[in-house]
Protein backbone atom coordinates (compact mmCIF):
# COMPACT_ATOMS: atom_id res chain seq x y z
CA UNK A 1 0.00 0.00 0.00
CA UNK A 2 2.84 2.44 0.63
CA UNK A 3 3.81 2.48 -3.03
CA UNK A 4 0.44 3.91 -4.01
CA UNK A 5 0.94 6.90 -1.72
CA UNK A 6 4.35 7.61 -3.20
CA UNK A 7 3.21 7.14 -6.79
CA UNK A 8 0.15 9.41 -6.60
CA UNK A 9 2.09 12.58 -5.68
CA UNK A 10 4.63 11.84 -8.41
CA UNK A 11 1.88 11.45 -11.00
CA UNK A 12 0.27 14.70 -9.85
CA UNK A 13 3.61 16.52 -10.11
CA UNK A 14 4.25 15.15 -13.61
CA UNK A 15 0.83 16.24 -14.84
CA UNK A 16 1.30 19.75 -13.45
CA UNK A 17 4.67 20.09 -15.21
CA UNK A 18 3.24 18.91 -18.53
CA UNK A 19 0.18 21.15 -18.22
CA UNK A 20 2.29 24.22 -17.40
CA UNK A 21 4.80 23.66 -20.21
CA UNK A 22 4.72 26.08 -23.12
CA UNK A 23 3.96 24.28 -26.40
CA UNK A 24 6.38 24.70 -29.30
CA UNK A 25 5.64 27.52 -31.75
CA UNK A 26 4.19 26.45 -35.10
CA UNK A 27 3.72 28.45 -38.30
CA UNK A 28 5.45 30.02 -41.28
CA UNK A 29 7.24 33.37 -41.56
CA UNK A 30 9.14 34.90 -44.43
CA UNK A 31 10.89 37.80 -46.07
CA UNK A 32 12.22 38.15 -49.62
CA UNK A 33 14.82 35.39 -49.95
CA UNK A 34 14.12 33.61 -46.64
CA UNK A 35 11.48 31.24 -45.28
CA UNK A 36 11.10 29.97 -41.72
CA UNK A 37 8.77 27.06 -41.02
CA UNK A 38 8.21 25.78 -37.48
CA UNK A 39 6.49 22.53 -36.63
CA UNK A 40 5.94 21.07 -33.16
CA UNK A 41 8.88 18.68 -33.56
CA UNK A 42 11.37 20.80 -35.59
CA UNK A 43 11.99 23.92 -37.65
CA UNK A 44 13.68 24.90 -40.91
CA UNK A 45 15.09 28.17 -42.23
CA UNK A 46 15.52 28.13 -46.04
CA UNK A 47 17.63 30.60 -47.96
CA UNK A 48 19.11 30.64 -51.46
CA UNK A 49 22.38 28.89 -50.66
CA UNK A 50 21.77 27.50 -47.18
CA UNK A 51 19.29 25.91 -44.86
CA UNK A 52 19.26 25.70 -41.09
CA UNK A 53 17.65 22.81 -39.22
CA UNK A 54 16.21 23.77 -35.82
CA UNK A 55 14.90 21.93 -32.79
CA UNK A 56 11.39 22.77 -31.51
CA UNK A 57 11.09 26.45 -30.55
CA UNK A 58 9.38 27.41 -27.28
CA UNK A 59 8.93 31.00 -26.18
CA UNK A 60 9.52 32.69 -22.86
CA UNK A 61 6.73 34.79 -21.38
CA UNK A 62 7.99 37.84 -23.30
CA UNK A 63 8.15 36.00 -26.67
CA UNK A 64 11.90 35.33 -26.78
CA UNK A 65 13.83 32.15 -27.55
CA UNK A 66 17.35 30.83 -28.13
CA UNK A 67 18.10 27.63 -30.06
CA UNK A 68 21.14 25.91 -31.54
CA UNK A 69 20.73 24.88 -35.16
CA UNK A 70 22.73 23.16 -37.88
CA UNK A 71 23.39 25.11 -41.07
CA UNK A 72 24.21 23.44 -44.38
CA UNK A 73 25.69 25.84 -46.92
CA UNK A 74 25.49 25.04 -50.62
CA UNK A 75 27.57 26.31 -53.52
CA UNK A 76 26.72 26.92 -57.13
CA UNK A 77 27.89 24.56 -59.83
CA UNK A 78 28.51 20.82 -59.76
CA UNK A 79 28.43 19.09 -56.38
CA UNK A 80 29.89 15.73 -55.36
CA UNK A 81 26.76 13.68 -54.68
CA UNK A 82 28.69 11.29 -52.41
CA UNK A 83 30.23 13.98 -50.21
CA UNK A 84 28.39 14.45 -46.91
CA UNK A 85 27.12 17.98 -46.34
CA UNK A 86 29.20 20.15 -44.05
CA UNK A 87 27.10 21.09 -41.05
CA UNK A 88 27.93 24.34 -39.29
CA UNK A 89 26.56 24.99 -35.78
CA UNK A 90 24.67 28.27 -35.38
CA UNK A 91 22.97 29.95 -32.45
CA UNK A 92 19.70 31.70 -33.17
CA UNK A 93 18.25 34.26 -30.80
CA UNK A 94 14.74 35.32 -31.66
CA UNK A 95 11.68 37.23 -30.61
CA UNK A 96 8.08 36.84 -31.71
CA UNK A 97 5.91 39.95 -31.46
CA UNK A 98 2.48 39.41 -32.99
CA UNK A 99 3.05 38.55 -36.67
CA UNK A 100 6.70 39.66 -36.68
CA UNK A 101 9.62 37.31 -35.92
CA UNK A 102 13.05 38.87 -35.39
CA UNK A 103 16.08 36.59 -35.63
CA UNK A 104 19.78 37.05 -34.93
CA UNK A 105 21.93 34.25 -36.38
CA UNK A 106 25.41 33.74 -34.93
CA UNK A 107 27.94 31.53 -36.68
CA UNK A 108 31.55 31.13 -35.55
CA UNK A 109 33.86 33.20 -37.74
CA UNK A 110 31.05 35.15 -39.40
CA UNK A 111 29.31 38.42 -38.71
CA UNK A 112 25.95 38.24 -36.92
CA UNK A 113 23.02 38.29 -39.35
CA UNK A 114 19.64 39.71 -38.45
CA UNK A 115 16.32 38.99 -40.13
CA UNK A 116 12.83 40.41 -39.67
CA UNK A 117 10.21 37.95 -40.91
CA UNK A 118 6.45 38.38 -41.28
CA UNK A 119 4.01 35.57 -40.53
CA UNK A 120 2.38 34.13 -43.64
CA UNK A 121 4.78 35.86 -46.08
CA UNK A 122 6.01 33.36 -48.69
CA UNK A 123 9.31 34.82 -49.84
CA UNK A 124 10.67 33.73 -53.18
CA UNK A 125 13.86 31.72 -52.76
CA UNK A 126 16.33 31.55 -55.64
CA UNK A 127 18.63 28.58 -55.13
CA UNK A 128 22.39 28.71 -55.76
CA UNK A 129 23.23 28.62 -59.44
C-alpha positions as CSV (number, residue, x, y, z in Angstrom):
1,X,0.0,0.0,0.0
2,X,2.8,2.4,0.6
3,X,3.8,2.5,-3.0
4,X,0.4,3.9,-4.0
5,X,0.9,6.9,-1.7
6,X,4.4,7.6,-3.2
7,X,3.2,7.1,-6.8
8,X,0.1,9.4,-6.6
9,X,2.1,12.6,-5.7
10,X,4.6,11.8,-8.4
11,X,1.9,11.5,-11.0
12,X,0.3,14.7,-9.8
13,X,3.6,16.5,-10.1
14,X,4.3,15.2,-13.6
15,X,0.8,16.2,-14.8
16,X,1.3,19.8,-13.4
17,X,4.7,20.1,-15.2
18,X,3.2,18.9,-18.5
19,X,0.2,21.2,-18.2
20,X,2.3,24.2,-17.4
21,X,4.8,23.7,-20.2
22,X,4.7,26.1,-23.1
23,X,4.0,24.3,-26.4
24,X,6.4,24.7,-29.3
25,X,5.6,27.5,-31.7
26,X,4.2,26.5,-35.1
27,X,3.7,28.4,-38.3
28,X,5.5,30.0,-41.3
29,X,7.2,33.4,-41.6
30,X,9.1,34.9,-44.4
31,X,10.9,37.8,-46.1
32,X,12.2,38.1,-49.6
33,X,14.8,35.4,-49.9
34,X,14.1,33.6,-46.6
35,X,11.5,31.2,-45.3
36,X,11.1,30.0,-41.7
37,X,8.8,27.1,-41.0
38,X,8.2,25.8,-37.5
39,X,6.5,22.5,-36.6
40,X,5.9,21.1,-33.2
41,X,8.9,18.7,-33.6
42,X,11.4,20.8,-35.6
43,X,12.0,23.9,-37.6
44,X,13.7,24.9,-40.9
45,X,15.1,28.2,-42.2
46,X,15.5,28.1,-46.0
47,X,17.6,30.6,-48.0
48,X,19.1,30.6,-51.5
49,X,22.4,28.9,-50.7
50,X,21.8,27.5,-47.2
51,X,19.3,25.9,-44.9
52,X,19.3,25.7,-41.1
53,X,17.7,22.8,-39.2
54,X,16.2,23.8,-35.8
55,X,14.9,21.9,-32.8
56,X,11.4,22.8,-31.5
57,X,11.1,26.4,-30.6
58,X,9.4,27.4,-27.3
59,X,8.9,31.0,-26.2
60,X,9.5,32.7,-22.9
61,X,6.7,34.8,-21.4
62,X,8.0,37.8,-23.3
63,X,8.2,36.0,-26.7
64,X,11.9,35.3,-26.8
65,X,13.8,32.1,-27.5
66,X,17.4,30.8,-28.1
67,X,18.1,27.6,-30.1
68,X,21.1,25.9,-31.5
69,X,20.7,24.9,-35.2
70,X,22.7,23.2,-37.9
71,X,23.4,25.1,-41.1
72,X,24.2,23.4,-44.4
73,X,25.7,25.8,-46.9
74,X,25.5,25.0,-50.6
75,X,27.6,26.3,-53.5
76,X,26.7,26.9,-57.1
77,X,27.9,24.6,-59.8
78,X,28.5,20.8,-59.8
79,X,28.4,19.1,-56.4
80,X,29.9,15.7,-55.4
81,X,26.8,13.7,-54.7
82,X,28.7,11.3,-52.4
83,X,30.2,14.0,-50.2
84,X,28.4,14.4,-46.9
85,X,27.1,18.0,-46.3
86,X,29.2,20.2,-44.1
87,X,27.1,21.1,-41.0
88,X,27.9,24.3,-39.3
89,X,26.6,25.0,-35.8
90,X,24.7,28.3,-35.4
91,X,23.0,30.0,-32.5
92,X,19.7,31.7,-33.2
93,X,18.2,34.3,-30.8
94,X,14.7,35.3,-31.7
95,X,11.7,37.2,-30.6
96,X,8.1,36.8,-31.7
97,X,5.9,40.0,-31.5
98,X,2.5,39.4,-33.0
99,X,3.1,38.6,-36.7
100,X,6.7,39.7,-36.7
101,X,9.6,37.3,-35.9
102,X,13.0,38.9,-35.4
103,X,16.1,36.6,-35.6
104,X,19.8,37.1,-34.9
105,X,21.9,34.3,-36.4
106,X,25.4,33.7,-34.9
107,X,27.9,31.5,-36.7
108,X,31.6,31.1,-35.6
109,X,33.9,33.2,-37.7
110,X,31.1,35.2,-39.4
111,X,29.3,38.4,-38.7
112,X,25.9,38.2,-36.9
113,X,23.0,38.3,-39.4
114,X,19.6,39.7,-38.4
115,X,16.3,39.0,-40.1
116,X,12.8,40.4,-39.7
117,X,10.2,37.9,-40.9
118,X,6.4,38.4,-41.3
119,X,4.0,35.6,-40.5
120,X,2.4,34.1,-43.6
121,X,4.8,35.9,-46.1
122,X,6.0,33.4,-48.7
123,X,9.3,34.8,-49.8
124,X,10.7,33.7,-53.2
125,X,13.9,31.7,-52.8
126,X,16.3,31.6,-55.6
127,X,18.6,28.6,-55.1
128,X,22.4,28.7,-55.8
129,X,23.2,28.6,-59.4
